[in-house]
Amino acid sequence: MKSVYHVFDRLVEIIENILCGVPMGIILVVEIVQVFFRYVLRSGIPWSDEVIINLLVVCVMFGGAKAIRTGEHTELTGTSDSLPEGPRKVVRVITTFATLAFLAIFVYSSFIFVRSAGRLKTTNLRIPMKYCYMVLAVGSCFMLYEFVKTIRYRITRPAIDVYDPENYRGEDDE
């Protein structure tokens, strides 16, 4: 029997995958339709930019969480990996907890941002802005969740020799 945590974690992964892929597909369709309307019919769709921008924010927020989950998020490790083991772990602890603090502040401030939206609405579609801003709050929670899962690994992982060409081999090279 799977533990509740594994079921929850799998559900989070499915949500991240859906909220990365589906909005990108919708962006593609809206953009193609917009190009058709603008260049063939000589008339644009006024709401298309609004939809694309808001869906792009969804992709970025949940894509960031997915990148943390898969270990593909940008991390500058060259300096810390060049240090001896003791100082390397100290630097990793400092940078990991600085990132954790940033994400916690991001979660907190994004919820305040949602609350501050009041009755604002988007320009063309008249969607309440709090729904658009809520993507920031929920996405930052997903990023914080994914980051907390990786704290131990971030601190204890072995150093990568940046000068070793073996570290840069692609899957096709093997």
N, C-alpha and C positions, 0 to 999 in steps of 0.2 A: 504494500500500500504506500502510495506516495504521500510524503508529508504535506501539510497545509502550505508550508513555505514554498515548496517546489511547485505546487499547483498555482499559488499566487504569482511566483516568479515567472512561470510559463505564460500566465495570463498577461502580465506586464509586457513580456516580450512580444506577444501577439498584438497587443494594443500599439506598441511602438512600431511594429512592422506595418500595421494597417495605417497608422497616422503618419508614416513616412511615405508609403507607396501610393495610397489612394489620392491624397491631395496633389501629389506630383502628376498623377494621371489626369486629374481634373484640370490642373494648370495647363498641361499639354493640349487637351481638347479645347479649352477656352482660348488659348493662344492661337491655335490653328483657326478657330472660328473667327477670332478677332482679325487675323491677317486676311482671311477671305473677305470679311465685311469691309475692311479698310481699303484693300487694294483691288478687289473685284467689284464690289458694290459701291465703292467710294463713300462709305459711311461707317464710322466706328461704332463700337458698342460702349456706351458711356460707363457701364458698371464693371467692365472686364478687368481694368487695372485694380480696382478695389478688391475684387475677388482674388486675383492673382497675388496681390501683396499679402492679404490675410492668409491665404493657403500656403504661401511661402514661409510665413512665420510659423505655421503649424509644422511644416517640413523641417525647418531649422531647429525648433525646440525639441521635437521628438527624435529627430535625426541626431541631435547632440547626445541625447540619452542613449540611443542605440549605438553611437560611436563609442561611448564610454563602456557599454556592455561588451562590445566586441574588441575593445582594446585598440581602436583605430583613431581615437581622439588625439589631437596634437598634444605632445608632451615633450618638452625640451629636457632631455636627459643627458646630453653630451657632457656637460660640465660635472654633474653629480656622478656620472659613471666613470669619470676620469680620476675621481678621488679614491683614496684608500677606504677600506670597508667602514671604519668607524665614522669618519667625517661624512662619508656618502650617506649613511643611515640618518645622521643628524640633519643633513640637507634635505633628504627625502621626507623626514618627519615634518620639518618646517614647511616645505612646499606643499605637502599633502594637507596639512591642517590649515594652511593659508587658503588653499583651494576649497576646502570644506567650509571655512568661514565665509568665503565669497559666495558659495552656493547657498548657504543658510541665509545670508543677507539678501541674496537674489530672491529666494522663496518668500521671505518676509516682505520685502519691498514690492514684489509683484502682486501680492495680495492687497497691499495698501493701494497700489495703482488701480487694481480692479475696483476697489471700494470708492476711489476718487472719481471714477468715470461718471457717476451720477446718472443723468438722463441723456448723456451724449449719444448721438447716433451717427452711423457712417453717412457719408455725403449722398451717395446715389441709392443704395439699397435700404437705407434707414434701419440697419441692424443696430441694436444697442451695442455701444463700444465695450461694455463690460464683458460681453461674450468674446469679442476679439482679444481683449486684454487677458481674459481668463486662460487663454492658450499659454501665455507667459507664465502664469502661476502654476498651472498643472504641469507644463513641460519642465519647469524648474524643479518641481517636486520629483518628477521622474529622473531628472539628472542627478539630484541629490541622492535618491534611492540607489541608482546605479553606481554612483561614486562611493558611497558608504560600503557597498559590497566589495569594492576593489582596494580599500585602504590597506589591508594587510599585504596584498601582493605588491602594491606601489612602494611600500617601505622595504620589503624583504626580497624582492626579485633580484636575480643575479645581474651584475653589471654587463652591459653590452660593449664589446670592443668596437668602437666606431671605425677603426682602421682595418678591421678584418673583412675582406670582401665576401666571406661566407655569409655574413649577416645581411647581405644585400642580394642574395640569390632569389630569383623568382621561382614559383612552383614549376614553371616550364623548363627551368634550367636543370632540374634533377633527373 
